[in-house]
Amino acid sequence: MTPFRIVMIVLCVLGVVLPFRYFLPWLSANDWDLGAMLDAWHVNDAASGLVWDLTVAAVTLTIWIVWETVRTRNWLGLLAIPATYMIGVSLGLPLYLLLRRA
C-alpha cells in the first residue's frame, strides 16, 4: 500500500470521526431533530458562512466526480457522492481521491 493511500484512508477515518464526535451528542440531546440541526447551522453569520462554504465545496466535488466518472468510466468513484452529502466533504474528498487511484 502506497503512502498516499494510507494518508487518504486516515483522512477518511478522520472525516467521519471528527464531525460525528460533535453531531451524535448534539442530535442525541435534541431528540434526533434534523430540522433543529439545520436551524443551529444558521445560528449566526459565521456559522452560515461555513455552511455555504461547505455547500459550494460539496457541489464542486460532485461536479468533478461526475465529470471524471463520465470521462474515465471509474464508476467506483461515484460512492464519494453519497458520502459527501451523508457525512461531509471531510469524507467525500479523501474517499474520492482514494477511489480514483484504485
N, C-alpha and C positions, 0 to 999 in steps of 0.2 A: 504494500500500500504506500502510495507516494505521500510526501509531507503535505502537499496541497489537499489531498483527500482527507487526511487526518484533521487538518485545520478546519475544513468545511464541516466535517462531522461534529467536531467540538462546537463550532458556531451554531450548527443546527440544534444541538442539545441546549446550548445557552439560549438560543432563540425561542425555545419552548419553556425552559425552566424559569428564566428571569421574568418574563411577563406574567406567567401563571402564578408565580410566587406572590404577586400582588392581586391578580384578578380573582383567583379562587377564594381567598379570605374575604375580599370585598363582596363578591357575589354571595357567598355563604352568609355573611352578615346582613345582606339586603334581600334575602329570600329569592335569590337567583333571578332578580328582576332586571332583564336586559335593557328595558326602557329607562330605568333609573341609572344604569351604567352609561347609556348614551347621554343622558342629562348631565351626569358627572363629568363626562368628557368635555363638556362645554361650560363648565362652572366659571371660567374666566377667560380672558383673551389669550393668555399664554397657553392654556390647555387647548383652546380652539385652534390656535396656530399649529400646535403639534398634531392635532387630529387632521388638519388639512395637509400638513406636510407629509404625513404617513399615507394619506389617501392618494395624493398625487404620486408618491413613490410606488404604491401598490398598483395603481393604474398603469404607470410607466413600465413596471416589471411585467405586468400581464401582457401588455402590447409587445414587449420584447420577447417574452416566452412564445407567444402565438406566432410572431413573425419568424423567429428562428425555427420553430417546430415545423411550420409550413415549408421553410427553405431546406431544412436538414432531415426532415421526417423522423426526428428523435421524439417519438410520442411519449416516452417516459418523462420527459421534461414537463409535460402538462400537469403532472402531480403537484408541481410547485404552486399552481394557481389556487386550488382549494386550500393548500397550506398557508398561502399568503392571506387569504380572507378569513380563514377559521382561526389562525394563530396570530399571524402578523408578518410584516416584511422581514422581521428578525429571523424568521424561519424560512420564508419563501425564497429569499435571495440566496442564502448559502445552500439551500436544498437544490435550487435550480443550477447553481454553479457546480455542485457535486454531480448532479444527474447529467448535465450536458457534456461532461468529460467521461461519462460511463461508457 
